Amino acid sequence: MTKTNPGRFFEDYQPGEVIPHAVPRTVGAGERALYHALYPARHALASSDEFARACGLPAAPLDDLAAFHVVFGKTVPDISLNALANLGYAEGRWLRPVWPGDTLSATSEVIGLKQNSNGKSGVVWVRTEGRNQKDEVVLDYVRWVMVRKRETGGDAPAPVIPELKPALAAGDLVIPEGLDFTGYDFALAGEPHRWGDYAPGEVIDHVDGVTIEEAEHMMATRLWQNTAKVHFDATAREGGRRLIYGGHVISLARALSFNGLANAQMIAGLNGGAHANPCFAGDTVRAWSEVLDRAETAAPGVGALRLRLVATKGGAPGELRDADGKYLPDVLLDLDYWALVPT
C-alpha cells in the first residue's frame, strides 16, 4: 500500500462532499513581513498598529490577501494538486479580520462538476471556508479548477453546474467590528482621495510594473504552502515552464494598485475573478483599475467601492477583450472586488 499522496483526480470528486483540509496554521508577524517583502504592499491599515487603532481596530490585521493565501494553500493538496489551471472565483467574503496569533484551518464542499469534451480533464467547483481557532469563519469563497482525469475517456458524470451570484450586493459585505474612518489620516495613508472622489466608469492606470522572478514566486508559493505541481515541477506542463501561482499575480496587482487606490484599505468582497492567460517568470506585471460601483455602509466614515483590478503584461489601460469578447493575450488577471474606503 502506497503511503504517498498522488492527489485527487476529476473522478474522485462527488457533489456534496465536504473535505476537511490538513495542517492548521498559526499566522504571525513573520507572515506579514514576508508578504510585504514579496509584494510592494504598503496599505497603512495592515502596516501600522497605530494607524489601525486610530481607525477603531485593536491592531493592524493581517493583509486580507495574506489570509486568503493561507486558506487557499490548505486546500491545494485536496483540490488542485493535479490541476491544469485555477479558473476563477466568486462569492468571496472577508467576514472577520485575521490577527497575528490566529490559527487558520479550512474545509471545502464540492458544489459542481463538469467533464471537458476532450475526456482528459474536468472542472470542479468548491466552496471553501477558512476558520480561526474559535471556529469562527473568517472568509469564504467559491473557486473552480480544471483537474486532470486519472484515465482518459470513460463515462462522464452528469454535469452539476452551480448557480453563482454575478456580484455581491453591498448589503452582503461584513464591515469589521469597530471600523471607523471618521478620524482617518490621509497624509499617513499616502493619498488624499476619498470615496466620493471616485466615479463609476473611471479607469486608473497604476503606472508601475514588477518583473516576476522565478525564485521570488517559488518562495511566495511555498510561504502559502501551495503544493500544486505546476508551480514547482517544470515537467508538469507542456512546454516545460513552471506556472506562476495565480494568487501571486493577484497580490502583485493589488500592491501595485496602491498608486491611485492607497485608501482602498480593506478587501471586503470578491465578486468574481479569472486568470485570463498564464503567467511565467520574466513577465512584467502592470495593473489598472476600473471603478464599477459605489455604495454607502453603516460604519462611520466608511464607504465601499466596487473595483475591477486588471493585471497585464502589456497593452493600454482599459483594454481587456477583443471584438469577439475574448480576453486579450496580454491580460493575466481580471478581478472584481469590493474595497472599504474613507468617505
N, C-alpha and C positions, 0 to 999 in steps of 0.2 A: 504494500500500500504506500503510495507516494505521500510524502509529508510536506511537499511544497505546494504553493497556491498558484495554479495556472491562470487564475482569473475566470470570470464568468463569460460565457458566450451568449449570443442572442437567444438560443434555445433554452437557456437556463432561467429566464425571467417569466413570471406569471403575473397578470394583472391582479392587484390587490395585495400582493406580497409585501410585507413590511420587513425591511432589512436593518438590523442594528449594526452600526459600524464600529470597528475595533479601535482601541487605543485613544481614550480621552486625553486631552492635552491642557495643561495649565499654562496660561499665557502671562507674560510679564513685560517688564521694561525692555528686555532683550529683543522681543519680537518688534516692539515699536522702533527701537534703534536700528535694527536691521531693515525694517520696512522703509524707514526714512533714508537709509543709506542706499538701498537698491533702487528706489524711485526718488525723483526730486520732490517728495511730498513735504508740504510746509503749511497746510491749513492750520490756523492758530489753535482751534479748539482741541485738536488731537496732539498739539505740540507743547502746550503750556498748561500746567495745573492752575496757575494763577489766572490765566485768561479764561479757562473753563469755569473756575469758581465765580468769576465776575459775570458769567453767563448763567449762573444758577445751578451748576453741576458740582458735585463734590470733588471732582478731579478731572484731569484730561482722560477721556475714554480712549481705548484702542481705536485706531483708524477703522472706519466701517468696513473697508475692503480687506483689511488685515483679518478681521473677524470672519469675513466671508471666505477668504482663502483657507483659513484653518478648518472651518467646517467643510468646505469643498474637498480639501485634501483627505479628510476622514473617509469620504465616500468613494474615492478613486479605486481602491482595491476591489470593491464590490460592484461598482457601476461602470467604470471606464478604463479598467486595466487593459482590456483588449479593444478599446475604442479606436476607430479610424478618425473620428473628429467629434468635438463638442459643438453641437449645432446651434443651441440657443437657450434663452432664459425667459421666464415670465413670472408674474405674480410674486415678486420678491418683496419682502418687508423686513425692515430692521425694527424689532419690537422692543428691545432694551439695549442700552449701551453695554459693551463688554469692557470690564475694568481689569487692570493688571491684578493678577491673583485669581481671576476666574478660571474655572476648568470647563472646557467645552467638549461636548460629545455630539454625535449626530445619528439620526435614523432617516431612512428613506422608504417611501412607499412607491411601488411600481403602479403608475396610473395610465400607461399606454404602451402599445407595441404595434409595430408595422414592419413586415419584412419588405426589403427592397426588391425591385423587379429583377435584379441580377442574381438573386438567390444566394449571394455571398455574404450579405450583411442585413442588418435591420436597424430600425430606430426604436430606442427605448426612452420613454418619458418617466421621470421620477419627481416626486415632491419630497424635498429634504427639509428637515427641521434640525436646527442647532440649539442645544440646551446648555445652560450653565449648571454649576454644582447644586443649585437649589431646584433643579428640574424645571426652571423657567425657560420658555422658548425665547431665544434672543434674536433669531432670524429664521425665516423660511422662504423657500423659493422653489420654482419648477425649472428643471432643465431637461434637455433631450440630447441624446448622444447616438451616433452611428456606431454600432458594435458588430464585430466580425461574427460570422456563424462558425460553429465548430466543424460542420460539414456543409459543403456547397449543395444547393438544391434541397430536395425533400419537400414535404408538405409545409406550406406556410400557415401559421396560426391565423385565426380570424383577426383582422386588424381592430385595434381598440385605440381610437384617437381622442384624447381628452379635449373637452371644451374649455378654453382658457380665456380669461378676460383680455381684451385688446389693450387695456391700460387700467391701472388702479385709479379709483376716484380719490380726490383729495381727502375725503372722509375716511378712506381706508388707511391713511397714514397714522402712525403712532408717534406722537411727539414725546421725547424723553421727559420724565418727571422732573419738574423744576426748571426746565429750559426757559430762559428769559433774556431776550436780546434788547430790552429797553435801555440798558446802560452800555451797549456794545461799543467797543473802542475800535473805530475804523482805522485809525493810524496804526495800532498794533496789529490789526488783521492784515494790513498791506494794501488795501484799495478802498476808495470812498463809495463804491457803487452799491446802492440799496436795491431791495426787491422791486420797488417802483421804477427803478431806472432801466429795467429790462422789459422789452416788449415782445409779445409773440411774433414770430417771423424773423426776429433779429438773428443774424449769423455772426459769431465771434471767432476770429482767427486767433488761435493761441500762440502763434508765431514760432515758438521754439521747437526743436526736434531732439530726439535721443536715438543714437545708433545702438542697436542691440548687440551685445557681446555674448558669445556662447557661454563663457564662464559665469557671468552675472545671471543669465537666465537659468542655468542649471543650479546655481546657488539658491536663487529665489524659489525654484520649483521644489528643491529639497527642503527649504525652510518650511514650506506648507505641507510637507510630507506627501506630495503628489507623486505617485509611483507609476503613472501611465508610461508604458514602454516607448511611445512615440516621442517623448520628450528627452529620453536618455540614450536609447539604442538606435544608432544610425542605420542598422539593418532592418528596423521595424517598419520602415516606409519605403515605397518605391522611390528611387532617386537617391536614397542613402543620406538624407538630411534630417536632422532632428527638428521636430516641430516645436515652435515656441508655444508654451502654455498660454492659452487664451487669456487667463486671468492676469498674466504678466502684462499683456497689452492693455487690458482694462486699467490696471494700476498706473502704467506709464501715461496713458491718455488722461486719466483723472488728475494726476500730478501736473501734467502739462497745462491742464485747464485752469490752474491757479492764476495764470496770467490772463485776466479777464473775468474770472469767477472766484477770486480769492475769498469772497464772503459766502460762497456756497459751502457752508461749514460741515454739514452732515448729509449723508445719503439716507433717505427715509423709505424709498420705494424703488423697485426695479420693474418697470412696465414690460420691457422686452429687450432682447439683445440677440445679435447674430455675429458670429465670427465669419465675415463675408469671404475672406480669402486667407490662405495660410501665411504665416509669418515665420521668417527664418533669421538666424544670426546674420548680421551685416545690413539688415533692413534699417532704415532711419524712419522712426515713427514720429509723425506730427499729428496735431489734433485741431479740430474745430468743433464748435457747439452751435446748435440752433435752439432758440427759446421756443418751446411748443405751447406752453400754457403757464398761467399764474393762478395761485389760489391763496386765500387767507387761511390762517389756522387759529385755533382758540388760545394758543400760547402767546403770552405778551411779547410784542415786538418781533414775532416770528412769522414769516411768510414762506410759501412753498413755490418753487419754480420747477416746472417740468421741462427737462432738457434732453436734447439729443446730443450725444457725445460720439463723434466720429474720429476714428484713428485711421490714418492713411500712410502710405509710403510714397506719395506723390499726388499730383492733381491740385486743383484750386479749392479753397474753402467753399462749401456749399455744393460741390459736385459729388453726387452719391451714386446715381444709377444711370444706365444708358437708355436709349429710346425704347428698348424692349422691357424696361423695368428691372433689368439685372444689375447687380452691384458692379461698379467699375472695377477693373482688375487691381487698382492700387488701393482700394478700400479694404482695410483689415477688420474694422470693428464698427458696428452700428448699435449704440446702446441708448435706450430710452429710460430715463430715471427721474425721480423727484428728489430735489435737494432743499434743505432748510436754510433760509437766508434772512438777514435782519431787514425789517421794514423801515 
